[in-house]
Amino acid sequence: MRECGTVVSAADGRVSVAIVPSESCATCGACAEGAGGKRLLESIVDTHGARPGDTVEVETPAAARRRAQRLVYVVPVAAVVLGYLAGFLLANWVQLAPDVAGAVLAISAGAASLVSLRRYERSFEGAEVQARVRAIIARGRSRFPGDSGED
């Protein structure tokens, strides 16, 4: 998938890009929601030397989308179901009602899976699945936040 956007920050070969998502991009969930309907893609690999204000084309490999979908949908649901079953089966041992123990363990397992996924995502450095700057479309005039670019 390819999207165009504006670089908002750049450091150490990575950029953050504000985009207005297309229909196919809008439901992905890989970026943070920003003001005015824009979304922010963070930590995008940049080998072109993009700077804040530049308009760039960002490419996300299909493998990254499939991996993200599996992780975001399957892992937390499996953790909640397994947590509930474990709590339900261990309820007599901890002397709680089976539904209460199941609910507590399900919520705990779901939260733990989300935290684990976040840590895993940050540590994953596989270049074949990372979003990257494909091209710089236009160089921006403004180099500093708040600078209107007027001379």
C-alpha positions, 0 to 999 in steps of 0.5 A: 500500500502506498500513501502520500504525506508530509514529514513532521519529524525526522531523526536517525534515518526514521521519519514521522509522516502525517497523511490523509488516509485513502479508503483502503488505508483508513481501516488499517489502524497502523497509525495514530489519529490526528487533528483534522482527519490526518493520521500520523505514521511513526518510525518510518524507515527513510533512506532518502534524507527527508526533512520536516515539511517534505512531501513523501510517498510511504510504502507499506509492504503487504507482509506488514499488513498481514502480520499486523492483522494477525497480531492485533486481532488473533493474539488478544482474542486468544489471550482473553479466551484462554484467560477466561478458561484458566480462571474458570478452571482455577476458581475452586483453587483460589476460592472464587466464583468461577465467572469472577475468576474467569473474568479477572484472568481474561481481562488480565491476560488481554491487557498483558497481551496488548502490552506484550504486542506493543513491546514486540512491535517496537523491537521488531526490526525486520526490514522486509515488513517495515514501512519505508519512504519510497520517494520524496515527492516535493521538498518543503520550504518550512524547516521549523515548526511554526515557520510559515515559510514566508520571506 
